Amino acid sequence: MMKKGIINMLAVLLALSVSSCNDWLKLEPQNDITVEDFWKSKTDIRTALNSGYIQLRSQVNTLFLWGDIRSDFVVQGPSDEDFSTPYYRILNLEILDNNEVLKWGGIYKVVNYANTVIKYAPDVRKTDLSLTKKELNAFLAEAYFQRALSYFYLVRTFKEVPLYLEPTDTDDVDIFLEKSDEETVLAQIRQDLEWAERYAPRGFDTGLEYNKGFATKAAVQALLADVYLWSEMYAECKVMCDKIINRSTFALMERDQWSRIFEEGNTHESIFEIQFDKGKNQQHNLYKLFGGSNGSNFFDPSFLVSPQVEDLYDANDIRGDLTIIDNSAQGSGLWVGKFYGGGKFSDRDANWIVYRYADILLMKAEALVHMGDFFAAQKELNKVRKRAGLGPKILAGDRNDAEDAILEERGLEFAFEGKRWFDLLRVGKRNNFERKSKLISVLTARVEPTEIPKWQSLLSDPMSLYLPIHIDELRSNLNLKQNPYYE
């Protein structure tokens, strides 16, 4: 029988930021609300779920860093001129286990909120008779989505991570777990999402920001399609993509409206976005990465756009000028402009888009290539190209060439949306790192020729493509073992 635990509901209600690496494990009794006193109504479940979304909002910088910092699309910015910042060191493969980018506590805090809902929400039906089984399952689907999304970021970044499936709110929960291997984590993610896909709501009646910012059935299906693609389960990926495509709820934004995807957010192309609203004092700190203003101070960017990225955009491609701001005349290079409404650097509430319709089309295209249906893959690819103002591309019978064409299109469409590194790694690791050389050749394209041999050597071990565990985590949990490449 479960011990009576004092849960830190103040932290759940406010989603306080993580102050140290293991705060997500500590649910200390900062007030007198017990588990039994809190979980009384469906409103309590919604409050706890919202805490997960709020915590996820606080992690947007991490989602970008994990998904883009090691890619070929970014280079050192002027704010990194001392060559010693954590970002500079990762950009140059000088990755030590004390680098702050490695800290995973904020993501694990989302996991803990989700685990709390999964454990305690079912008992609410005993006290709130208006809570139907259908409503409960919909709440649980959101929690499983939050947990799965968090673990998907973790497993792609670190490969092997501790797999917590219980909230750390009672004395009988082991908080010092060993790492689970990649396939075990992926299997749990798939299990969570396959359950959630059956019960997640098609939408919410409470407003557009909820339909785009909460875990709807389409959001679950998009994440599951991505997980299947990563897991090399191509037929299953296609099925999930088709479920979204056949619903006719989503569509590509019109060509001349492409920038609205980022300036306004929650468009008919959007499937799941992390919501920001400066009217509610919900603003991100991307200006610290991309450059811009916080209202009182102006910041140089930590990252600039790699010059080779500008060259990838065709003159007819409407995405180029809307993605990149050329400040070369002022001596500061190419800036990321996608999230600033065309150069309004004081805007800090652009939503962070996790999935949109173009992603579904290109995931389906990639799956079709690996299923051998190049013609069908070509049709999906060219829908995205046509919207961008480009002519059709023919995918021939060579799988690698077709995969490369889709990889390039994904780069152009999703530049600086926290996807590029994961796309490169997915292609490189496929079939037991069959295309590792492709990944290395892409990454070394942005370095000086004299540095290429060093990079080739450093990247030769597949485990070098995953980040090390932060030293603080290793010191606090002696059951954790470092990624062997970094030992």
N, C-alpha and C positions, 0 to 999 in steps of 0.2 A: 504494500500500500504506500502511495506517495506521501512523503513527509510534507507537512504544512510549511510552505516556503514563503518568505517575505520577498516579494518581487519589487524591484525599483520602478514603480509605476510612474514616478516623476520623470525618469529617463525615458520611459515608453511614451509618455504624453508629449514630451518636449523634444525627444530625439536629440539629446545633448551630443555635442561633438566629442570625438575621441581625443583624450588628452594624453594617453600613452598607449603603447602597443597592445596591452592586454585589458584595457578598460571594457572592451566588449564582453569579456568573460565575467566581469564583476557586477553583480546586481545587488548592491548593498542596500540595506533598509534606510533610505534617506527620508522616508516618511512611514506612516503606520498603515498604509494600505496593503492588505494581504491579498494573496491570490483569490481566496474565497470572497473577499469583499469587493474585488474589482470585476470579476467576470460574471456580471449579472444580466446584461442585456446585449442586444445586437449592436447598440451604440458603442459599447465597450470593445466589441470586436473590430468595428470600423475604426475606432480611435487607435487601436494597436496596429492595424494594417497601415493606417496613414503614417504612423511613426516609421514604418519600413520605407515608404515612399519618400518621406522627409529625409531620412538618413541616406537614401540613395541619391537624393538631390545634392547632399553635401559631398558626394564622391565623384562629381562630374570631372574635376581635374584629373583624378586618378584614372577614370575610364579613358580619358584622352591619352594620358601618359602611357598607360599599359598598352593601348591599342595603336599608338603612332610613334612614340619617341624613338623606337629602334628601327623605324622604317626608312626607306629611301627618300621620303617626301619632305623631311625636315632637316634643317642644319642649324648650327649655333646662331643665336641672336645676339644683338649688341649688349643686352643685359648680362651676358655670360662672358664678358671679355676677360675676366680674371682666370678663366680656364680651370676653375676649381669647383664649380657648382655641381650639385648632384645630377642635373640634367646634362651638363657638358660631359661628365664622366661616362654616362650611359651612352650618349651619342657617339662616343669614341671608344666604346667597348672596355672602358676602365671601370668595370662593375665590381664594387666591393660590397660586402654584406652589411655595411653600416649606412648604405645609401637610403635616404628617406623615401624615395620612390618605391622601395620594396615593401613599405609598411602596408599590411593588409587588414589591420584592425577595423577600419571603417567599413569595409565590405563584409567582414565577419559580423559586424554589428547588425547589418541587414539580415543576415542569416539567423541571428539570435532572435530578432523580432519575429521573423517568419516562424521559427520553431516554437516560439511562445504561443502564437495563434494556433498553430497546428495541434499543440498539446491541449490548450485550455478552451478553445472555442466550442468544441462539441458539448461540453458540460453546460454551456449557457442555455441550451434547450430545456434544462431542468428548471430554470428560474424565469426565463422569458418564453412564455408559451406562444407568443406571436412569431417566434423564429421558426420558420419552416425548414424542413430537411433540404429543400432546394436552395433556400437562402444560405443555409450553413455551408453547403457544398460550394456555392459560389464564393463565399468568403475564403474557404479553405483553398480553392483554386488560385485565388490571388496570393495567398501565402506560399503555396508551392511554386508559383511563378517567381516570386521575389527570391525564394531560396535557390531555385534553379538558375536564374539569371546571375546571381551572385557567384555561385559555384562555377558557372560557365566562364566568367571572367577569371576566376582563380585558377581553374585547371588549365586554361590556355596560356596563362602567364607563368605559372610555377610548375605545371605538369602534375606533381604529386602534392596533395595538401591534406590536412586533417579534415575528416568528414563528420561534422557535428550535426546530429539529427534530433537532438533534445535541447531544450533551452537550459542555459546554465544558471538556474534559479533555485536549485535545491542542493543539499549537501551530498546527495547520492549520485550526482552527475559527474563523470570523470572529465575534467576540463583539460587534462594533459594527454591528449590523444596522439598516437603516432600518425604519420602520413598514410593516406590511402593512395593506391596506385591510380594512374589516369583512368583506366577502364572502369574501375570500381566507382570513381566519382562520376564519370560519364553515364554509367548505368543508372546511378541514383538520379541524376538529372533527367534522363529519359523517363524513368519511372514516375518522377514527380510531374513532369509535363504531360505525359500520356494520361495520367489521372486528371490533371487540371483541364486538359483539352475536352474531356467529356462534360465537365461541370461549369466551366467558366461562362459567364454571361456574354451574350452577343453585344450588349451595350448597357449603358446606364442612362437613366432618365434625368440625371441631375446636371447635365451640361456638357458641352463639347470637351472641355478640359478634362472631364472625368472619362469620357469615351476614348480619349487619346492618352491620358495619363495614368489610368488604372489598367489592370490586367484583364482585358477582354478576351474572348475566344480567339480573335484574330491575332492578338499580341502573343498568346500562348502558342498558336500555330506558327507564327513567324519565328519565335525563339526555338521551337522544336525543329523546324526546317533547318535552321542554322546548326543546331546540335547534330541532326542527322547528317548534314553535309560534312561537318567536322569528323563525324564517326564513320564516314565513307559508306553510309547507308543511303544510296542515291535514289532508289525507288521510293523509299519512305519520305525523303526530302521532297521529291516531286509531288507526292500525294498531299503533303501539307501545303505546298505552294499553290496547288490547284484548288484547294479548299478556299483559300483567300481570293484567288483570281476569279473563281466561279461565283463568288458571292456578289460581285458587281457593286460592292460598297466602296471600294477603293479604286483609284485611277491615278495615272500620272498627271501632275500639274501641266498646264499648257506651257509651251515653250517660253512665251513672254511673261509667264508668271512664276518661273522657276525660283527666283530669289525669295518669293513669298514663303516658300517652304521653311526658310530660316528666319526671315525678318518677322513674320507674323506667327508661324507655327500652327500646329493643329489643322493643317489643310486636309483636303480629301485624299492626298497621297500618304498622309501620316497614319501609322499603325500604333506605335508606342513612342511617346516622348516623355522625358523627365521635365516636369513643368516648372517654369519660373514666371513671376509676375511682380514687377517692381512696385506696382500699386499696393501689393501685400508684403512689401519688403522682402521679396524672394528674388535675390540676385546672385549670379554666379561670379566666380573670380577668374574667368578665362582671360580677362585683360592682363593678368599677371603672366600668362603664357604667350598670348598673341599680341600683346601691346594694347594700350588704350588708357582710358581714364576711369577712376573710381568716383569721379565727381569733384574731387579736390586735387588729386595728383595724377600726373601722366606717367605711364610706365613704358619703357622700351620693351620689346618682345624678348622672351627667353628663346623663342624659336623663330626662324625665318623659313620661307618656302625654298626648297632646293631649286636652284636655277633650272635643272633638267625638267622639273615638273611643268614650268611655264611652256617649255618646248613641246610637251606632250599634247597640249591643247591645239587643235586645228583652228585656223582663223575663223572658220564658220561656227565653231563650238561656243555657244552662248555661255557655257559654264566657266570658261577661263577667266574672263574679266570679272565675273561675279564671285569667283573663288579667291583670286589673288589681287592684291593691291600693290601696284608697282611704286615703291618709294625710292627707287634707285637714284632719281634725280636729286633727292635730298640726302643721298649717301647712306640710306638705311636699308636698302635691299627690297626683297619681296615679302610682303606681309600677308598673313591669312586674313581674308576679308569676309569670309562666308557668314560669320555670325554677328556682323556689325551693321547689317542693314545698308550695305553699300558704302561703308566708310564712316558711319556715325559711331565713333569709338567710345562714346559715353553710354551706349546701350549695353546693358548687362543682364538682360532678362530674356535673351533668345533661348528657347527651349533646346534641350539636348536630345537629339533624335536618335533613338536606338534602332528602330525599324520603320521603314517606309516602303511603299509599293515597288519602287525601282529595285530595291533589295530583293524582293520576292521574285521579280522577273529574272534577275541575274543569278540568284541562287538556283532557280529552276533551270536556267540555261546551263549552268555548270554541272548540275546533276544529269541533265540530258546528254551532255558530252560524254560523261562516264558511263552512261547507259547505251552509248553508241548511236544515238539519234541526233546527228549533227544538224539536219535540216530543221528539226523542231527547236533545237537550241538556238540556231541562227535567228529564227523568228522572234524569240524572246529578247535576244541581244539587240536586234535591230529596232525594237520598240523603244528602247532607251536611247539608242543612237539617233533615231528620227526626232525624238523630242529635243535632243541637244542641238539639232540642226545639221546632223551628219548624214552622209549617205549610207546605204546598207553595206554590211560586211559579209562576205561569204566564208563560212567555216568549212574547210576541206576535210579530208578524211584522217588527218593526223591529229591525234588526241591532244598532244602537247601544244601544238600550234593553236588549236581551238581553245584550250584552257588558257593559254597566254593572252589571247584576244579578249576573253572575258575578264581575266585579271586586270588587264589594262583599262578596260571600260569601267570596272569597279573602282579603280584608282581615280579616274577622271570624275566619276559621279559622286563618290563618297570621300573625296580628299578631305582630310583633317576632321573626319567624323569618328575617329577612334576605331577604324576598321582595317587600315592598310597593313599594319604588322600582322594582324591575325589572318588576313587574306594570304599574305606571303607565306606565313608559317603553315597554313592549311595546305597550300599547294606544295611547299617544300617537303612536308612530312608524309605526304600521301604515299601509301604502299611502302611503308617502312623506309621513309626518306629517299624514295626513288628519285625525287627531283631536288635534292638538297643543293646540287650545283646551280640550279636555276635561282634559288633563293640567294645563294652567295653572290652570284653574278649581279643580281639586282641591287643588293646592298652595297657592293663594292663600286658601283657606278658613280657614287657621289663622293668617293674619297680620292685623294691624290694617287697617281699611278705608283709612286714609290711606297705607298702604304698598303697596296693591294695584297702583296704576299703575306704581310702580317695579319691582315683581316682574314684571309683565306685559312691561315693556320689557326687563328682563334676560333673560327666558326666551323672548323672541321668536325668537332665533337657535337653531335646532335643536342646534347644536354646544355651546350652553351647558348642554345636558342631559347632557353627558359631562364627566368630570373632566379637568383639565390634567395633563400629565406633570410629575413632580416635578423641580425645578430641578437637583438633584444628578444625575439621570439625563441631563439635557440637557448638563450640563457634562462628564460622563464619556464620553458617546457623542455626538460631534458630528454623526453621521448622523441623529440623531433631530430631528424638527421638532415644535414645540409645536402643540397643538390651536389652530387659527387664532383661535378666539374669545378665547383668553387671551393672544395675542401683544401 
